[in-house]
Amino acid sequence: PDALLAAVAALADEGKTYDAAHLLTRQRSATHCSAAVTAAARRLAGLAATDTQRADLLSTAVTCAAAQVDEALQRDLLALDAATRGLADRGRNLKVLLVTVDLALRSRRWEVLDALVGSPAYVERWLDGGAAAATAALVAHHAAGVLRGVPRTPASTQRAFAALCARPAADLATLRAEAAAVRAPGAGAARAEQALKTLVTSAHP
């Protein structure tokens, strides 16, 4: 029997969801993962009173379920994006993007990435933040479209691309070049996949 999960379940049954969530997310060893841990994290995330705790629980679920990229994990990632979007630390929200890109690359499940970044609004929402995050969002948005066989038109993100290129940031030259490449008409799947790999290695929260 899993003593940690037994304690988590006991606290949850007593209505002490905060304490149960704290135990699961703060006292669990990083290597302590199982289907039961994932299920517990998902259940408590639905009961969490704050976005911060919900994000911690969903992060646990994503970490423990990452070996199998499926629709349930996709829902976790979308919920995690929603939970972290309003947090003061925007790096946590950017990390959701980077984790999703990495999972899509490893599993070749491009629809999981596209579910997160497919809307032009996803790119727009990053424009008031750091240039690195906004450029990463732009690369992911266009690369996901190419890899799913439904490339986006350059016009759909022209405002965002122009705004980002107007910002002085020499350290973003490589990522900007990737954005230009995947926005170009006729960009192929191999080029889009390389852009995502560059994104993962060059973009940091």
N, C-alpha and C positions, 0 to 999 in steps of 0.2 A: 504493500500500500504506500501511496505517496503522502507522507506526513504533511508536507507543505500544502498540498491541495486539500487535504482533509481539514486543515486549519482554516484555509481560505473559505471552503464551503461552510464550515461552522459559523464563521463570522458573517458570511452572506445570509445564512439562514436566520441569524439573529437581527438582521436588518442593518448590520454594521458594514455597509458596502464600501465606505471610505477606507476603513481598516483592512478589509479584505483586499481591496485594490492595492493599498500600500504594501501589504505583505507580498502580494504576487509580483508587483513591479519593482519593489526595492529590496526585498529579502531573497528573491529567487536567484540562484546562481545563473550566470549567463549561459551555461551549458545545459541547464535543466529545461529541456523542451520535450513536449510530447503532444499528442492529439488532445489529451485531457487539459494540458496547460493552455493550448490554443482555445479550446472551447470555453474554459473558465475566463480567459481574458476577453473573449468576445461577449460573453454573457455579462460580465461586469461593466464592459464598455457601454452597454446599453442602459446601464443604471447609473453611470457616473454623473456626478453633479456639476463638474467643471470640465471645460475643454482640455485643461492641462492633464487632468487625471485620465480623461477619455483618450487623449493622445498617448499617454504612457501605456495604457492597456492595449490599445490598438497596435502600438509599436511592438509590444510583446507578442501579440498574435501574428503580426507580419514576420517577425524574426523566427518564430517557431514553425510557421507554415511555409516558409520560403522555399523549401525543397520541392514543393508541389505547387506550381503556378496554375491556379484554376479560378473559377468564377468567385469562389468564396474569398480567395486572397485578393482578387480584384475589388470586391466590395470593401474589404478591409482597407485597402490603399485609398480608395475614394473617400471613405469615412475618415481616415487619418488625415487626408488632405483638408477636409472640411474642418476637422478639429484643430489643426495647427494653423490654419489660415489667419485666424484672428489673434494668435498669440504674439506677445511682444517680441519674442525671439523669432524673427522671420527665417532664420537659418533652419529651424525645425521644419518649416514648410518646404524650403528648398531641398532639404534632405529627402523628403517624400518623393520629389521628382527624381533625384539621383538614384534612390533605391529602386524606384519603378523602372527607370531606364536600365539599370543593371539587371534586374529580374527579367525584363523583356529580352535583353541581349542573351542571357544565359538560357532562357527557355524558348526563345524565338516566338514568343506569344505577343506579337505586335499589337493585338487588339487591347491588351491590358494597358499598354502605354497610351494608346490612342484614346481609351476611355477617359484618361486623366487630362491629356493635353490637346485633344482634338478640336476644341472650340477656339476660335480666334480670341475670345474673351480671356482664355487662359493666359495668353501672351500679354494682353493689355493690362491685366491686373498686376503684372510685375514691373510695369514701366515707372511706377513711383518709388521703386526700390533701387537696389544696386544694379549696376550695368551687367555684372557677371550673371546674376540670377535671371535678369530679363533676357539676356542673350541665350542662356541655357534653355529657357522656356521656348524661345523662338526656334532654336535648333531642334528641340524635341518635337515641337508642333509640326514642323515641315517634314522631318525625318519619318515620323510615325505615319504621316499621310502617304509618303512614297512607299514605305514598306508594306502598307496595307493595300497598295494599288490604287489609291485615291489621292494623288498629289494635290496639294493646295495651290492656288494661284498666287504668284508673288504679290499681286495687288491686294490680297486679303490681309497682308501684314505689312504693307508698304509704310504706313505711318509709324509702326513700331520699329521697323528696320531703319528708317531714316532718323528717328529719334535716337536710337542706340548708336548709329554711326556718327552722330553729331557730338557724342560725348567723348572727351579725350581719355583714352584708356589704352595705353600701348600694350599692357599686359593681356589684353583681350583680343589681340590681333588674330591669334590662331582660331579662337572660338568664333570670331566674326567671319573669318574666312569660311568656316564650316557652315555658318548660317547662310552666307551668300551662295555656297555650293548647293545646299539642299533646297534653297528657294528657286534656283534656276530651273527653267522649263527643261524637261528631259532628264533631270537628275535620276540616276538609277539606284536600285536597291543596295548594291555594294557600297556606293558612295554614301548613302543615307546611314547604313550600318556603321561605316567608319566614322561618320560625324557623331553618332551616339557614343562610340567608344572614346572619341576625343573629349566629348562633353563630360563623361564620367571621370576622366583623368585630370581635366583642367578646371572644372567648376567646383568651388568649395563654398560651404555655408559660411 
